[in-house]
Amino acid sequence: MAKMNFGGVEENVMTRDEFTLEMARETLAGKTLAVLGYGVQGPGQSLNLRDNGFNVIIGQRAGKTYDKAIADGWVPGETLFSVEEAAEKGDIVMCLLSDAAVMSVWPTIKPHLTAGKTLYFSHGFAITWSDRTGCVPPSDIDVIMVAPKGSGATVRSLYLEGRGINSSYAVYQDVSGKALQNTLALGIGIGSGYLFETTFQREATSDLTGERGSLMGAIQGLLSAQYEVLRENGHSPSEAFNETVEELTQSLMPLFAAKGMDWMYANCSTTAQRGALDWAPRFHDAIKPVVKDLYDSVKSGKEAQISIDSNSKPDYRKGLEEELKAMRESEMWRTAVTVRNLRPENSK
């Protein structure tokens, strides 16, 4: 474990150079890794583990997702089972179901979480708000987490590119005395580039804040607001979209992702630099109170309860599709389809 400096603050970080894939294989030798759920995180993590030489089985109920698992090479009765069967067979039960699904199947998988096993999550939600989810693990098992900082599709694509996604890790319950080693081994096994330390509570709180904030909710709100103001002032859809979304995603984001915001500023015009430096504090001051309200709502458990209540409605999927359809059919995102098709790589 290395101490690394992040902006003047030291944190515990583990890299693949320190904890090698061979060490991970030795740590988990002879153990069956049962991945429950083949939806978002399940495919990426399980396929990476399988490719890296670990003994992996899948637990998934029948349906389209089950068929997808078969298409990916998992064999019914050999490496593909029901959720309950996989939980029974697994030494390490990797619970990669959605938060709502974890709650619904918890009563049927808990009896299979017998003494000496390990329960693994990639999100701290179910444990952090166990008073709301009902997911209270037995006291005689290890409970651990590796949380990739990205979608399951990215976990897989970065692995196939020979890279690795950043992941956080945490140990909630260490009965065996080997929980940390197993956590790090699994983190390396799923293809993490490096792992940084957290807790279940911190991961869940930061994750929900990020999703509602800069990663999804806030960025959609900001983009929509700017696009609408430009359109209301006579700018064409193409111009409004390019100035709001296309230039951000295709030109500027790669610059500050590579070397930082200051480097991106240095590679823009002096007019852009001046304007951005002047307006950034105003956006900061306007947005920070909203982010503080968001964080307080997450920390209090209110956001968790909203998710639990909405995801438990029988017509949740129908309502979700209607909301996503409204976004997809808005002028801004219909314009996006045309703009994407006009990119050089798509217009040949």
Buried (B, 14 or more C-beta within 10 A) or exposed (E): EEEBEEEEEEEEBBBBEBBEBEBBBEBBEEBBBBBBBBBBBBBBBBBBBBBBEBBBBBBBBEEEBBEBBBEBEBEEEEBBBBBBBBBBBBBBBBBBBBBBBBBEBBEEBBEBBEEEBBBBBBBBBBBBBBEBBEBEBBEEBBBBBBBBBBEBEBBBBBBEEEEBBBBBBBBBBBBBEEBBBBBBBBBBBBBBBBBBBBBBBBBBBBBBBBBBBEBEBBEEEBBBEBBBEBBEEEBEBEEBBBBBBBEBEEEBEEBBEEEEEEEBBEBBEEEEBEEBEEEEEEEEEEBEEEBEEBBEBBBEBEBBEEBBEEBEEEEEEEEEEEEEEEEEEBEBBEBBEEBEEEEEEEEE
